[in-house]
Amino acid sequence: MNELEALRIRINDFADERDWNQFHSPKNLSMALIVEAGELVEHFQWMKQKDSFALAEDKLAAVEEELADIFVYLIRIADQLGIDLINATKKKIKSNEAKYPADVVRGSSKKYTEYR
């Protein structure tokens, strides 16, 4: 069993022990995930880009918690929908490689539709 699968099981057990599956629909989990993403963004709001790489210890700890919250909800959504996150990510990377060929997009932040 890989680490992600073990984590998925642990998160599932956590929800089961609290009878929270009744609340963990993909819709509700998606909404919770975006709330946590908003809380993550708050930590960087109005910060200069260079400062976002050198967070104070307490700020970094808070960001770490928000990332963990996001990760938990992401794992739960995927689990509820039967999506293998590892395979889905591999497929997405392959798709992005086709959309953004390195020799064409290197050093640019343009969207793939601007290259075609």
C-alpha positions as CSV (number, residue, x, y, z in Angstrom):
1,M,0.0,0.0,0.0
2,N,1.4,3.4,-0.9
3,E,1.4,6.4,1.4
4,L,-1.4,8.2,-0.4
5,E,-3.7,5.1,-0.1
6,A,-2.8,4.7,3.6
7,L,-3.7,8.4,4.1
8,R,-7.0,8.0,2.2
9,I,-7.9,5.1,4.5
10,R,-6.9,7.0,7.6
11,I,-9.0,10.0,6.5
12,N,-11.9,7.7,5.6
13,D,-11.7,6.1,9.1
14,F,-11.6,9.5,10.7
15,A,-14.9,10.5,8.9
16,D,-16.5,7.1,9.6
17,E,-15.8,7.3,13.4
18,R,-17.6,10.7,13.5
19,D,-20.4,9.7,11.2
20,W,-19.5,12.6,8.8
21,N,-19.9,10.7,5.6
22,Q,-23.5,12.0,5.5
23,F,-22.0,15.5,5.0
24,H,-19.2,14.5,2.7
25,S,-20.8,14.7,-0.7
26,P,-18.6,15.8,-3.5
27,K,-20.5,19.1,-3.6
28,N,-20.0,19.8,0.1
29,L,-16.4,18.7,0.0
30,S,-15.7,20.9,-3.0
31,M,-17.2,23.9,-1.2
32,A,-15.1,23.1,1.9
33,L,-12.0,22.8,-0.3
34,I,-12.5,26.2,-1.8
35,V,-13.1,27.8,1.6
36,E,-9.7,26.4,2.7
37,A,-8.1,27.6,-0.5
38,G,-9.4,31.1,0.3
39,E,-7.9,30.8,3.8
40,L,-4.6,29.9,2.2
41,V,-4.7,32.9,-0.1
42,E,-5.4,35.2,2.9
43,H,-1.9,34.5,4.2
44,F,-0.4,35.9,1.0
45,Q,-2.8,38.7,0.4
46,W,-1.0,42.0,-0.3
47,M,2.4,40.4,0.2
48,K,5.2,41.1,-2.2
49,Q,5.9,38.2,-4.4
50,K,9.5,37.8,-3.1
51,D,8.3,37.9,0.5
52,S,6.0,34.9,-0.2
53,F,9.1,32.7,-0.4
54,A,10.4,33.7,3.0
55,L,7.5,33.3,5.5
56,A,8.0,33.8,9.2
57,E,7.9,30.6,11.2
58,D,4.3,31.2,12.5
59,K,3.0,32.2,9.0
60,L,4.6,29.1,7.5
61,A,3.0,26.9,10.1
62,A,-0.4,28.5,9.3
63,V,0.1,27.9,5.6
64,E,1.1,24.3,6.3
65,E,-2.2,23.8,8.1
66,E,-4.2,25.3,5.3
67,L,-2.4,23.1,2.7
68,A,-3.1,20.0,4.8
69,D,-6.8,21.0,5.0
70,I,-6.9,21.4,1.2
71,F,-5.2,18.1,0.7
72,V,-7.6,16.2,3.0
73,Y,-10.6,17.6,1.2
74,L,-9.0,16.8,-2.2
75,I,-8.4,13.2,-1.1
76,R,-12.0,12.9,0.2
77,I,-13.5,14.3,-3.0
78,A,-11.4,11.9,-5.1
79,D,-12.4,9.0,-2.8
80,Q,-16.1,9.8,-3.0
81,L,-15.9,9.9,-6.8
82,G,-13.6,6.9,-7.2
83,I,-10.8,9.0,-8.8
84,D,-7.3,7.8,-8.5
85,L,-5.4,11.0,-7.9
86,I,-2.0,9.6,-8.9
87,N,-3.3,8.4,-12.3
88,A,-5.4,11.6,-12.8
89,T,-2.3,13.7,-12.1
90,K,-0.2,11.7,-14.5
91,K,-2.8,12.1,-17.2
92,K,-3.0,15.9,-16.5
93,I,0.8,16.3,-16.8
94,K,0.8,14.5,-20.1
95,S,-2.1,16.7,-21.3
96,N,-0.2,19.8,-20.1
97,E,3.0,18.7,-21.9
98,A,1.0,18.7,-25.2
99,K,-0.6,22.0,-24.4
100,Y,2.6,23.7,-23.3
101,P,5.6,22.3,-25.3
102,A,8.7,23.4,-23.4
103,D,10.4,24.7,-26.6
104,V,7.4,26.9,-27.4
105,V,6.4,28.2,-23.9
106,R,9.7,28.4,-22.0
107,G,9.8,31.6,-19.9
108,S,6.2,32.7,-20.8
109,S,3.1,32.6,-18.6
110,K,0.6,32.8,-21.5
111,K,-2.3,30.4,-21.7
112,Y,-2.0,27.6,-24.2
113,T,-4.8,29.1,-26.3
114,E,-2.5,32.1,-27.0
115,Y,0.1,29.8,-28.7
116,R,-2.2,28.2,-31.2
